[in-house]
Amino acid sequence: MAASTEDAPIARFRAYAAAFEAAYESDDWSLLEPYFTVDATSELNGVRVDGRAAVLASFRDAVAMFDRRFDSRRMCIKDEPVMEDGRVHFVAAVRYERAGLAPLEVVGEEWFTFEGDRIKHHVDRIVNMAEVMEYVTHHAESLEPVNPQ
C-alpha cells in the first residue's frame, strides 16, 4: 500500500518534535533551522513573529522565560498528530514541576502548515491560559529562574 500524502507532513512533524526536544535539552536552537522555511511565521496566543531567525529566537526566549523556571518539564501528546484542513494538528500537555510547588499542566493546541518538508506557518494556543496565569501569579516568588542565563 502506498503512503498517503498526509503521511509525509506528519512524519516530518514527528522529526521536528524530536529536534525541538533536543534543542530544548541542549539550548541549541539552530537544530530547528532545517525544519522551517526562511520566511516562516509563528504565533503564540496571537502574538506573531516573522522569519525563521525570529521564530527560533521566540522559542529560545519563551523557554528561557517560562520553562527554565521549573526543575522539570515532561511533554505528553493528548491527541496524536492528524491532518486537518491541510495542516498538522495536535494537542499536548506539558507537566512542569518545581520543588515545593504543586505541578502545573499546560495544555496546548498547535497547527503546522508545511511548504514541502519545511514548516511555513506555526500556531500555538495555550488552552488553559487562565489556569496557567493564576498559577504563575500565585507562585511568582517561588518561580525565580532555576538557571538564569
VMD Tcl script that builds the backbone (N, CA, C; Angstrom):
set m [mol new atoms 447]
animate dup $m
set s [atomselect $m all]
$s set {name element resname resid chain x y z} {
  {N N MET 1 A 0.844 -1.179 0.000}
  {CA C MET 1 A 0.000 0.000 0.000}
  {C C MET 1 A 0.891 1.244 0.000}
  {N N ALA 2 A 0.600 2.187 -0.860}
  {CA C ALA 2 A 1.375 3.425 -0.971}
  {C C ALA 2 A 1.071 4.335 0.213}
  {N N ALA 3 A 2.079 5.093 0.602}
  {CA C ALA 3 A 1.901 6.044 1.702}
  {C C ALA 3 A 0.949 7.150 1.259}
  {N N SER 4 A 0.118 7.576 2.147}
  {CA C SER 4 A -0.820 8.666 1.864}
  {C C SER 4 A -0.063 9.983 1.808}
  {N N THR 5 A -0.618 10.952 1.074}
  {CA C THR 5 A 0.013 12.275 1.002}
  {C C THR 5 A -0.030 12.959 2.365}
  {N N GLU 6 A -0.849 12.451 3.277}
  {CA C GLU 6 A -0.914 13.017 4.623}
  {C C GLU 6 A 0.209 12.485 5.508}
  {N N ASP 7 A 0.807 11.356 5.138}
  {CA C ASP 7 A 1.844 10.753 5.968}
  {C C ASP 7 A 3.112 11.591 6.032}
  {N N ALA 8 A 3.511 12.202 4.911}
  {CA C ALA 8 A 4.774 12.950 4.860}
  {C C ALA 8 A 4.800 14.125 5.838}
  {N N PRO 9 A 3.784 14.993 5.861}
  {CA C PRO 9 A 3.833 16.095 6.838}
  {C C PRO 9 A 3.821 15.603 8.289}
  {N N ILE 10 A 3.089 14.553 8.562}
  {CA C ILE 10 A 3.051 14.042 9.936}
  {C C ILE 10 A 4.403 13.449 10.316}
  {N N ALA 11 A 5.030 12.718 9.390}
  {CA C ALA 11 A 6.365 12.173 9.664}
  {C C ALA 11 A 7.363 13.306 9.874}
  {N N ARG 12 A 7.279 14.342 9.061}
  {CA C ARG 12 A 8.190 15.485 9.205}
  {C C ARG 12 A 7.926 16.213 10.520}
  {N N PHE 13 A 6.652 16.330 10.892}
  {CA C PHE 13 A 6.318 16.931 12.179}
  {C C PHE 13 A 6.953 16.147 13.319}
  {N N ARG 14 A 6.856 14.821 13.262}
  {CA C ARG 14 A 7.435 13.991 14.330}
  {C C ARG 14 A 8.951 14.208 14.427}
  {N N ALA 15 A 9.611 14.330 13.281}
  {CA C ALA 15 A 11.051 14.607 13.285}
  {C C ALA 15 A 11.323 15.976 13.904}
  {N N TYR 16 A 10.502 16.960 13.549}
  {CA C TYR 16 A 10.632 18.296 14.136}
  {C C TYR 16 A 10.445 18.235 15.651}
  {N N ALA 17 A 9.432 17.511 16.115}
  {CA C ALA 17 A 9.151 17.428 17.555}
  {C C ALA 17 A 10.346 16.839 18.299}
  {N N ALA 18 A 10.978 15.825 17.732}
  {CA C ALA 18 A 12.175 15.237 18.350}
  {C C ALA 18 A 13.316 16.254 18.355}
  {N N ALA 19 A 13.457 17.002 17.260}
  {CA C ALA 19 A 14.503 18.029 17.190}
  {C C ALA 19 A 14.235 19.140 18.195}
  {N N PHE 20 A 12.952 19.482 18.398}
  {CA C PHE 20 A 12.614 20.511 19.378}
  {C C PHE 20 A 13.069 20.074 20.768}
  {N N GLU 21 A 12.804 18.827 21.114}
  {CA C GLU 21 A 13.214 18.338 22.436}
  {C C GLU 21 A 14.737 18.351 22.574}
  {N N ALA 22 A 15.450 18.016 21.501}
  {CA C ALA 22 A 16.918 18.079 21.524}
  {C C ALA 22 A 17.390 19.521 21.682}
  {N N ALA 23 A 16.735 20.458 20.998}
  {CA C ALA 23 A 17.084 21.877 21.126}
  {C C ALA 23 A 16.803 22.361 22.539}
  {N N TYR 24 A 15.702 21.919 23.110}
  {CA C TYR 24 A 15.352 22.290 24.481}
  {C C TYR 24 A 16.438 21.814 25.442}
  {N N GLU 25 A 16.839 20.568 25.311}
  {CA C GLU 25 A 17.840 19.992 26.225}
  {C C GLU 25 A 19.207 20.661 26.074}
  {N N SER 26 A 19.607 20.950 24.847}
  {CA C SER 26 A 20.950 21.483 24.585}
  {C C SER 26 A 20.994 23.007 24.562}
  {N N ASP 27 A 19.830 23.647 24.449}
  {CA C ASP 27 A 19.714 25.088 24.263}
  {C C ASP 27 A 20.379 25.526 22.957}
  {N N ASP 28 A 20.433 24.601 21.989}
  {CA C ASP 28 A 20.965 24.908 20.659}
  {C C ASP 28 A 19.791 24.941 19.685}
  {N N TRP 29 A 19.209 26.123 19.528}
  {CA C TRP 29 A 18.001 26.275 18.729}
  {C C TRP 29 A 18.270 26.222 17.237}
  {N N SER 30 A 19.546 26.258 16.841}
  {CA C SER 30 A 19.880 26.109 15.425}
  {C C SER 30 A 19.518 24.709 14.923}
  {N N LEU 31 A 19.329 23.766 15.833}
  {CA C LEU 31 A 18.905 22.412 15.437}
  {C C LEU 31 A 17.571 22.433 14.694}
  {N N LEU 32 A 16.792 23.494 14.888}
  {CA C LEU 32 A 15.477 23.580 14.258}
  {C C LEU 32 A 15.496 24.271 12.900}
  {N N GLU 33 A 16.613 24.853 12.508}
  {CA C GLU 33 A 16.679 25.578 11.235}
  {C C GLU 33 A 16.200 24.744 10.045}
  {N N PRO 34 A 16.605 23.464 9.935}
  {CA C PRO 34 A 16.188 22.681 8.765}
  {C C PRO 34 A 14.684 22.391 8.699}
  {N N TYR 35 A 13.956 22.723 9.728}
  {CA C TYR 35 A 12.530 22.419 9.772}
  {C C TYR 35 A 11.640 23.593 9.380}
  {N N PHE 36 A 12.208 24.780 9.216}
  {CA C PHE 36 A 11.423 25.984 8.918}
  {C C PHE 36 A 11.876 26.634 7.621}
  {N N THR 37 A 10.920 27.182 6.891}
  {CA C THR 37 A 11.276 27.985 5.723}
  {C C THR 37 A 11.933 29.275 6.216}
  {N N VAL 38 A 12.695 29.917 5.355}
  {CA C VAL 38 A 13.361 31.168 5.725}
  {C C VAL 38 A 12.332 32.221 6.138}
  {N N ASP 39 A 11.172 32.211 5.467}
  {CA C ASP 39 A 10.143 33.217 5.741}
  {C C ASP 39 A 9.026 32.686 6.648}
  {N N ALA 40 A 9.342 31.694 7.452}
  {CA C ALA 40 A 8.345 31.085 8.349}
  {C C ALA 40 A 7.752 32.118 9.306}
  {N N THR 41 A 6.536 31.823 9.769}
  {CA C THR 41 A 5.895 32.634 10.801}
  {C C THR 41 A 5.453 31.710 11.918}
  {N N SER 42 A 5.341 32.277 13.112}
  {CA C SER 42 A 4.878 31.526 14.267}
  {C C SER 42 A 4.020 32.445 15.115}
  {N N GLU 43 A 2.925 31.890 15.615}
  {CA C GLU 43 A 2.028 32.640 16.500}
  {C C GLU 43 A 1.860 31.880 17.802}
  {N N LEU 44 A 2.080 32.565 18.911}
  {CA C LEU 44 A 1.809 32.014 20.232}
  {C C LEU 44 A 0.738 32.881 20.866}
  {N N ASN 45 A -0.436 32.295 21.013}
  {CA C ASN 45 A -1.582 33.010 21.585}
  {C C ASN 45 A -1.810 34.358 20.906}
  {N N GLY 46 A -1.688 34.369 19.583}
  {CA C GLY 46 A -1.987 35.571 18.814}
  {C C GLY 46 A -0.821 36.505 18.587}
  {N N VAL 47 A 0.307 36.283 19.239}
  {CA C VAL 47 A 1.487 37.124 19.029}
  {C C VAL 47 A 2.326 36.463 17.941}
  {N N ARG 48 A 2.529 37.196 16.849}
  {CA C ARG 48 A 3.177 36.635 15.665}
  {C C ARG 48 A 4.594 37.149 15.510}
  {N N VAL 49 A 5.469 36.249 15.085}
  {CA C VAL 49 A 6.819 36.625 14.685}
  {C C VAL 49 A 7.030 36.137 13.257}
  {N N ASP 50 A 7.840 36.864 12.510}
  {CA C ASP 50 A 8.072 36.569 11.102}
  {C C ASP 50 A 9.542 36.292 10.835}
  {N N GLY 51 A 9.789 35.252 10.060}
  {CA C GLY 51 A 11.152 34.890 9.665}
  {C C GLY 51 A 11.704 33.798 10.558}
  {N N ARG 52 A 12.435 32.869 9.932}
  {CA C ARG 52 A 12.965 31.715 10.674}
  {C C ARG 52 A 13.796 32.139 11.887}
  {N N ALA 53 A 14.673 33.102 11.715}
  {CA C ALA 53 A 15.519 33.536 12.840}
  {C C ALA 53 A 14.668 34.041 14.000}
  {N N ALA 54 A 13.625 34.792 13.688}
  {CA C ALA 54 A 12.739 35.318 14.741}
  {C C ALA 54 A 11.933 34.204 15.394}
  {N N VAL 55 A 11.519 33.219 14.602}
  {CA C VAL 55 A 10.773 32.080 15.155}
  {C C VAL 55 A 11.648 31.324 16.147}
  {N N LEU 56 A 12.866 31.016 15.751}
  {CA C LEU 56 A 13.767 30.269 16.639}
  {C C LEU 56 A 14.108 31.087 17.889}
  {N N ALA 57 A 14.312 32.386 17.721}
  {CA C ALA 57 A 14.575 33.256 18.872}
  {C C ALA 57 A 13.372 33.291 19.804}
  {N N SER 58 A 12.159 33.278 19.243}
  {CA C SER 58 A 10.965 33.298 20.097}
  {C C SER 58 A 10.846 32.006 20.901}
  {N N PHE 59 A 11.221 30.878 20.298}
  {CA C PHE 59 A 11.209 29.612 21.045}
  {C C PHE 59 A 12.229 29.672 22.183}
  {N N ARG 60 A 13.443 30.112 21.850}
  {CA C ARG 60 A 14.503 30.223 22.865}
  {C C ARG 60 A 14.063 31.139 24.008}
  {N N ASP 61 A 13.509 32.289 23.656}
  {CA C ASP 61 A 13.105 33.267 24.667}
  {C C ASP 61 A 11.945 32.753 25.521}
  {N N ALA 62 A 10.979 32.087 24.906}
  {CA C ALA 62 A 9.838 31.551 25.657}
  {C C ALA 62 A 10.298 30.490 26.642}
  {N N VAL 63 A 11.208 29.636 26.207}
  {CA C VAL 63 A 11.737 28.592 27.092}
  {C C VAL 63 A 12.508 29.224 28.244}
  {N N ALA 64 A 13.333 30.213 27.941}
  {CA C ALA 64 A 14.118 30.877 28.990}
  {C C ALA 64 A 13.212 31.596 29.982}
  {N N MET 65 A 12.156 32.190 29.474}
  {CA C MET 65 A 11.277 32.991 30.313}
  {C C MET 65 A 10.306 32.138 31.141}
  {N N PHE 66 A 9.922 30.972 30.634}
  {CA C PHE 66 A 8.913 30.172 31.331}
  {C C PHE 66 A 9.453 28.804 31.755}
  {N N ASP 67 A 9.769 27.970 30.800}
  {CA C ASP 67 A 10.125 26.577 31.092}
  {C C ASP 67 A 11.301 26.451 32.064}
  {N N ARG 68 A 12.304 27.279 31.891}
  {CA C ARG 68 A 13.512 27.158 32.721}
  {C C ARG 68 A 13.282 27.582 34.171}
  {N N ARG 69 A 12.108 28.081 34.483}
  {CA C ARG 69 A 11.784 28.432 35.872}
  {C C ARG 69 A 11.360 27.196 36.678}
  {N N PHE 70 A 11.243 26.078 35.995}
  {CA C PHE 70 A 10.835 24.834 36.643}
  {C C PHE 70 A 12.009 23.861 36.669}
  {N N ASP 71 A 11.948 22.914 37.603}
  {CA C ASP 71 A 13.003 21.909 37.709}
  {C C ASP 71 A 12.900 20.870 36.598}
  {N N SER 72 A 11.670 20.581 36.185}
  {CA C SER 72 A 11.488 19.568 35.141}
  {C C SER 72 A 10.290 19.898 34.268}
  {N N ARG 73 A 10.314 19.305 33.096}
  {CA C ARG 73 A 9.277 19.501 32.083}
  {C C ARG 73 A 9.094 18.175 31.368}
  {N N ARG 74 A 7.831 17.727 31.265}
  {CA C ARG 74 A 7.553 16.465 30.575}
  {C C ARG 74 A 6.376 16.641 29.626}
  {N N MET 75 A 6.618 16.367 28.362}
  {CA C MET 75 A 5.606 16.512 27.312}
  {C C MET 75 A 4.808 15.216 27.182}
  {N N CYS 76 A 3.495 15.372 27.002}
  {CA C CYS 76 A 2.612 14.234 26.784}
  {C C CYS 76 A 1.640 14.596 25.659}
  {N N ILE 77 A 1.659 13.828 24.584}
  {CA C ILE 77 A 0.738 14.060 23.473}
  {C C ILE 77 A -0.645 13.565 23.892}
  {N N LYS 78 A -1.628 14.443 23.883}
  {CA C LYS 78 A -3.001 14.068 24.246}
  {C C LYS 78 A -3.781 13.597 23.027}
  {N N ASP 79 A -3.659 14.313 21.918}
  {CA C ASP 79 A -4.284 13.923 20.653}
  {C C ASP 79 A -3.172 13.808 19.626}
  {N N GLU 80 A -2.990 12.608 19.099}
  {CA C GLU 80 A -1.933 12.356 18.121}
  {C C GLU 80 A -2.055 13.304 16.924}
  {N N PRO 81 A -0.936 13.608 16.276}
  {CA C PRO 81 A -0.973 14.496 15.114}
  {C C PRO 81 A -1.850 13.918 13.997}
  {N N VAL 82 A -2.660 14.785 13.418}
  {CA C VAL 82 A -3.517 14.424 12.289}
  {C C VAL 82 A -3.496 15.578 11.295}
  {N N MET 83 A -3.860 15.268 10.068}
  {CA C MET 83 A -4.021 16.317 9.074}
  {C C MET 83 A -5.417 16.896 9.225}
  {N N GLU 84 A -5.486 18.228 9.309}
  {CA C GLU 84 A -6.753 18.930 9.477}
  {C C GLU 84 A -6.689 20.187 8.619}
  {N N ASP 85 A -7.520 20.264 7.609}
  {CA C ASP 85 A -7.535 21.427 6.704}
  {C C ASP 85 A -6.160 21.730 6.127}
  {N N GLY 86 A -5.423 20.679 5.768}
  {CA C GLY 86 A -4.114 20.858 5.148}
  {C C GLY 86 A -2.990 21.171 6.113}
  {N N ARG 87 A -3.281 21.116 7.407}
  {CA C ARG 87 A -2.263 21.405 8.432}
  {C C ARG 87 A -2.136 20.219 9.378}
  {N N VAL 88 A -0.946 20.045 9.944}
  {CA C VAL 88 A -0.768 19.055 11.002}
  {C C VAL 88 A -1.280 19.691 12.287}
  {N N HIS 89 A -2.125 18.981 12.985}
  {CA C HIS 89 A -2.732 19.476 14.226}
  {C C HIS 89 A -2.519 18.446 15.320}
  {N N PHE 90 A -2.202 18.926 16.525}
  {CA C PHE 90 A -2.130 18.025 17.671}
  {C C PHE 90 A -2.376 18.806 18.950}
  {N N VAL 91 A -2.685 18.062 19.994}
  {CA C VAL 91 A -2.904 18.631 21.321}
  {C C VAL 91 A -1.942 17.925 22.270}
  {N N ALA 92 A -1.264 18.712 23.089}
  {CA C ALA 92 A -0.308 18.151 24.039}
  {C C ALA 92 A -0.463 18.829 25.393}
  {N N ALA 93 A -0.001 18.132 26.400}
  {CA C ALA 93 A 0.069 18.706 27.741}
  {C C ALA 93 A 1.524 18.622 28.185}
  {N N VAL 94 A 1.980 19.683 28.799}
  {CA C VAL 94 A 3.334 19.696 29.351}
  {C C VAL 94 A 3.189 19.829 30.854}
  {N N ARG 95 A 3.790 18.898 31.560}
  {CA C ARG 95 A 3.757 18.919 33.027}
  {C C ARG 95 A 5.056 19.539 33.526}
  {N N TYR 96 A 4.907 20.638 34.249}
  {CA C TYR 96 A 6.040 21.342 34.834}
  {C C TYR 96 A 6.062 21.088 36.326}
  {N N GLU 97 A 7.261 20.867 36.866}
  {CA C GLU 97 A 7.404 20.666 38.304}
  {C C GLU 97 A 8.532 21.534 38.833}
  {N N ARG 98 A 8.315 22.025 40.038}
  {CA C ARG 98 A 9.315 22.809 40.757}
  {C C ARG 98 A 9.235 22.378 42.208}
  {N N ALA 99 A 10.360 22.066 42.810}
  {CA C ALA 99 A 10.394 21.589 44.193}
  {C C ALA 99 A 9.611 22.529 45.096}
  {N N GLY 100 A 8.754 21.955 45.929}
  {CA C GLY 100 A 7.980 22.719 46.890}
  {C C GLY 100 A 6.673 23.274 46.349}
  {N N LEU 101 A 6.403 23.088 45.050}
  {CA C LEU 101 A 5.166 23.592 44.443}
  {C C LEU 101 A 4.367 22.436 43.847}
  {N N ALA 102 A 3.078 22.638 43.770}
  {CA C ALA 102 A 2.242 21.672 43.063}
  {C C ALA 102 A 2.636 21.700 41.592}
  {N N PRO 103 A 2.526 20.575 40.901}
  {CA C PRO 103 A 2.843 20.585 39.469}
  {C C PRO 103 A 1.846 21.436 38.684}
  {N N LEU 104 A 2.277 21.889 37.535}
  {CA C LEU 104 A 1.438 22.672 36.633}
  {C C LEU 104 A 1.344 21.936 35.309}
  {N N GLU 105 A 0.121 21.770 34.789}
  {CA C GLU 105 A -0.062 21.191 33.470}
  {C C GLU 105 A -0.538 22.287 32.519}
  {N N VAL 106 A 0.235 22.486 31.451}
  {CA C VAL 106 A -0.119 23.456 30.425}
  {C C VAL 106 A -0.591 22.667 29.205}
  {N N VAL 107 A -1.820 22.919 28.789}
  {CA C VAL 107 A -2.382 22.218 27.637}
  {C C VAL 107 A -2.298 23.152 26.431}
  {N N GLY 108 A -1.722 22.646 25.369}
  {CA C GLY 108 A -1.557 23.439 24.158}
  {C C GLY 108 A -2.104 22.741 22.941}
  {N N GLU 109 A -2.565 23.551 22.016}
  {CA C GLU 109 A -3.059 23.051 20.744}
  {C C GLU 109 A -2.225 23.736 19.671}
  {N N GLU 110 A -1.687 22.944 18.732}
  {CA C GLU 110 A -0.792 23.512 17.723}
  {C C GLU 110 A -1.183 23.064 16.324}
  {N N TRP 111 A -0.872 23.944 15.362}
  {CA C TRP 111 A -1.090 23.681 13.950}
  {C C TRP 111 A 0.188 24.024 13.206}
  {N N PHE 112 A 0.546 23.184 12.239}
  {CA C PHE 112 A 1.743 23.376 11.433}
  {C C PHE 112 A 1.368 23.284 9.957}
  {N N THR 113 A 1.652 24.350 9.211}
  {CA C THR 113 A 1.445 24.345 7.773}
  {C C THR 113 A 2.809 24.151 7.121}
  {N N PHE 114 A 2.901 23.143 6.283}
  {CA C PHE 114 A 4.167 22.827 5.629}
  {C C PHE 114 A 4.195 23.349 4.201}
  {N N GLU 115 A 5.382 23.728 3.789}
  {CA C GLU 115 A 5.686 24.030 2.393}
  {C C GLU 115 A 6.798 23.053 2.040}
  {N N GLY 116 A 6.450 22.017 1.280}
  {CA C GLY 116 A 7.408 20.935 1.066}
  {C C GLY 116 A 7.631 20.225 2.390}
  {N N ASP 117 A 8.897 20.088 2.779}
  {CA C ASP 117 A 9.193 19.410 4.052}
  {C C ASP 117 A 9.548 20.398 5.170}
  {N N ARG 118 A 9.217 21.665 4.958}
  {CA C ARG 118 A 9.522 22.680 5.978}
  {C C ARG 118 A 8.262 23.370 6.468}
  {N N ILE 119 A 8.319 23.801 7.718}
  {CA C ILE 119 A 7.189 24.495 8.333}
  {C C ILE 119 A 7.178 25.933 7.828}
  {N N LYS 120 A 6.056 26.308 7.279}
  {CA C LYS 120 A 5.865 27.673 6.760}
  {C C LYS 120 A 5.154 28.543 7.800}
  {N N HIS 121 A 4.203 27.922 8.500}
  {CA C HIS 121 A 3.421 28.673 9.486}
  {C C HIS 121 A 3.106 27.765 10.669}
  {N N HIS 122 A 3.298 28.295 11.858}
  {CA C HIS 122 A 3.058 27.560 13.102}
  {C C HIS 122 A 2.141 28.393 13.982}
  {N N VAL 123 A 1.142 27.747 14.563}
  {CA C VAL 123 A 0.241 28.407 15.505}
  {C C VAL 123 A 0.207 27.569 16.774}
  {N N ASP 124 A 0.402 28.211 17.905}
  {CA C ASP 124 A 0.391 27.548 19.214}
  {C C ASP 124 A -0.558 28.325 20.116}
  {N N ARG 125 A -1.531 27.614 20.668}
  {CA C ARG 125 A -2.510 28.257 21.541}
  {C C ARG 125 A -2.581 27.489 22.854}
  {N N ILE 126 A -2.349 28.189 23.951}
  {CA C ILE 126 A -2.490 27.568 25.270}
  {C C ILE 126 A -3.977 27.513 25.589}
  {N N VAL 127 A -4.464 26.312 25.823}
  {CA C VAL 127 A -5.895 26.081 26.039}
  {C C VAL 127 A -6.326 26.530 27.430}
  {N N ASN 128 A -5.507 26.284 28.423}
  {CA C ASN 128 A -5.860 26.586 29.808}
  {C C ASN 128 A -5.099 27.811 30.340}
  {N N MET 129 A -5.089 28.875 29.546}
  {CA C MET 129 A -4.321 30.081 29.872}
  {C C MET 129 A -4.702 30.680 31.227}
  {N N ALA 130 A -5.986 30.744 31.543}
  {CA C ALA 130 A -6.414 31.342 32.821}
  {C C ALA 130 A -5.813 30.573 33.994}
  {N N GLU 131 A -5.839 29.261 33.915}
  {CA C GLU 131 A -5.272 28.424 34.978}
  {C C GLU 131 A -3.758 28.631 35.095}
  {N N VAL 132 A -3.079 28.719 33.956}
  {CA C VAL 132 A -1.629 28.933 33.944}
  {C C VAL 132 A -1.290 30.282 34.565}
  {N N MET 133 A -2.008 31.318 34.172}
  {CA C MET 133 A -1.741 32.646 34.707}
  {C C MET 133 A -2.018 32.723 36.206}
  {N N GLU 134 A -3.065 32.066 36.660}
  {CA C GLU 134 A -3.364 32.031 38.093}
  {C C GLU 134 A -2.231 31.355 38.854}
  {N N TYR 135 A -1.735 30.241 38.340}
  {CA C TYR 135 A -0.630 29.508 38.966}
  {C C TYR 135 A 0.618 30.386 39.029}
  {N N VAL 136 A 0.976 30.982 37.897}
  {CA C VAL 136 A 2.183 31.811 37.824}
  {C C VAL 136 A 2.067 33.005 38.767}
  {N N THR 137 A 0.919 33.641 38.806}
  {CA C THR 137 A 0.707 34.783 39.700}
  {C C THR 137 A 0.817 34.354 41.158}
  {N N HIS 138 A 0.202 33.247 41.492}
  {CA C HIS 138 A 0.199 32.756 42.873}
  {C C HIS 138 A 1.606 32.348 43.338}
  {N N HIS 139 A 2.420 31.817 42.419}
  {CA C HIS 139 A 3.739 31.290 42.792}
  {C C HIS 139 A 4.896 32.140 42.262}
  {N N ALA 140 A 4.632 33.388 41.939}
  {CA C ALA 140 A 5.641 34.245 41.299}
  {C C ALA 140 A 6.979 34.254 42.040}
  {N N GLU 141 A 6.946 34.423 43.356}
  {CA C GLU 141 A 8.209 34.498 44.117}
  {C C GLU 141 A 8.972 33.183 44.091}
  {N N SER 142 A 8.243 32.082 44.060}
  {CA C SER 142 A 8.892 30.766 44.051}
  {C C SER 142 A 9.377 30.366 42.664}
  {N N LEU 143 A 8.954 31.091 41.671}
  {CA C LEU 143 A 9.317 30.733 40.294}
  {C C LEU 143 A 10.449 31.591 39.736}
  {N N GLU 144 A 11.342 32.005 40.612}
  {CA C GLU 144 A 12.523 32.688 40.126}
  {C C GLU 144 A 13.284 31.699 39.260}
  {N N PRO 145 A 14.017 32.174 38.280}
  {CA C PRO 145 A 14.721 31.239 37.375}
  {C C PRO 145 A 15.602 30.258 38.120}
  {N N VAL 146 A 15.531 29.005 37.687}
  {CA C VAL 146 A 16.380 27.951 38.260}
  {C C VAL 146 A 17.799 28.141 37.771}
  {N N ASN 147 A 17.952 28.350 36.467}
  {CA C ASN 147 A 19.258 28.513 35.847}
  {C C ASN 147 A 19.285 29.828 35.057}
  {N N PRO 148 A 19.359 30.980 35.741}
  {CA C PRO 148 A 19.374 32.238 34.986}
  {C C PRO 148 A 20.569 32.283 34.047}
  {N N GLN 149 A 20.335 32.804 32.841}
  {CA C GLN 149 A 21.421 32.846 31.851}
  {C C GLN 149 A 21.771 34.265 31.506}
}
mol reanalyze $m
mol bondsrecalc $m
mol representation Tube
mol addrep $m
